[in-house]
Amino acid sequence: MSESDRQLALVTGGTYGLGLALSRHLLAAGYDVLACGRTPARLEAARADVPALRVTQADITDTADLDRLCTEVLRTGKPLDLLVNNAGVSFACDYTNDTTLSQNLARAEIETNFAAPVELTRRFLWMRREQGWEERSATIANIGTPGALFPLEPNPLYSASKAGFHMFTMGLRRQLAETPVTVVEIYPPLLDTGLAPDMSLPGKEQFGAEAIDRFARFSVKGILAGEPDIYPAEIDFIADLVPRTEAVADKINAFVRRADGWEKDVVGRQAPANR
């Protein structure tokens, strides 16, 4: 496959852990991959480990970095056909403990796990419209978590932020159902990716590099196959819980609609700084 024939994928948090493994397998599947990350040392390590990988430093919670990231996508001269919203953070917290009560750590999780990927998704879809890519097939792959489906007591903020992103993913899939854009949600099993060093996980040593690579390969196969939900057999309870939510959503959405002229109302109610 020639360089010009390779489709372009953007992977956030793509220079470490699951993101790097996904980037590697996407390259093997024929994609040209742009991976972004915040840490210079990890960027350099990823570049050395996977020379074919394009890497760029970007904090997806920073508006200026998002501007630059979108510019870098356009500079490749290729349409962006796959967006993988993988970047995430997790901090153990206890609302009876001084560490949690004395520091504002919630904002980082909410912005990284929810607000930033929602904004990047908006920019991706707007870029498709501006650049005339809307007739092309494309995929948005969102990295979720089983913890979005139930509360994790050691870190309710991680569950809450990912639950919000899960609901956004389900709603987005409905809105894009009649377009060429496929929306995929990926539910990793227990993996020692370095995401939560402050969490004690049973058998953590069993879920390192080999397990991460195996799940990344499994996920890329699912993305290429257009599967809407990707999860391994060991967390197959998702096959029961998610369809139940979808069934309830079908009933509710039959009665809920946007009002006529909603665009003008939404713009009018925004704060001046957001206009």
Order of alpha helices (4+ residues) and beta strands (2+ residues): beta-alpha-beta-alpha-beta-alpha-beta-alpha-alpha-alpha-beta-alpha-beta-alpha-beta-alpha-alpha
